[in-house]
Amino acid sequence: MDDHSRDTYLRGIKRFEDYAKENGISQRKAIKGAKKHDLYLLQDYSNWLVLRGYTAATVHTYLTPICKAFGVSMDKIDKPPRISSHTTKGRVETKKVKNPQGVADLTKEKYHRITEFASAVGIRRSEYGKLLGKDIIYDNDGMPIGVQVRSGKGGKDTINYILPQHQETVARIVKGIRSDEKIFTDHEMKTKANLHQYRRLIATEAYQYYHSFSPEDREKLKQDLIDTYISTKKGVTKEKVNRFKRELEKGDYILRGANAAKARQEGRPLRYDRVSLYAISCYHLAHYRLDVTVNNYLQ
């Protein structure tokens, strides 16, 4: 199991612990249930997740390690269907507006700093409130080229790079902020604006940026990705590095199944440049999952 899968499983186990504590289920009872392949307990856990408003994808993610521990097939648990082509998170609403207050906040002057910054950076909503002046990374010319995210999703520290066309915007917004000062006030963080949509827009811009690289810059990008993989991934081995190198040389990433059908219907691309996808995934979305990059952010 790779590091990403292990960390995901650990989060799923932690969520099951929360469920057990809330429902008075002792460790002894849980282990006894696992030995009996207790479908009732797992079904109740699935229902508990749904009632807390988790998406279908998250319910599946949290169920997986527990079903494995109980020796129960996921097919036996009643749960919402997970269909990536139905993902709407971060997309701009084109029909019924579900968040009218958020739409209004996009144009309010009191939230302009954070919405403009989000449109230039594209990190997660919870991460903006933690940013300090010292978390902006500058090049030798004093231009901001990245944002250090501390204890982001999954507790990870990551760097999200700023595309060249957005560097001046970030420089203007953070000008005068002390190194130990929060970039955004608690009041600014109260906005209901859909900040996640900017991750999608940044991913689209980033794909256009990397896909326009010359052959020479593309080869340099591949090496930079390999170096980043080696320096940031946990438990890196020579075998894993070679596997990642082979991934970079596989050719285009091609949509299949329901995702391909939806792309055809909406006139979207069916194939994407794999190296550009890895650059987006690594440098702007802080993961190495091409399926998530394409289905959740580019489609």
Disulfide bonds with the S-S distance in Angstrom:
none
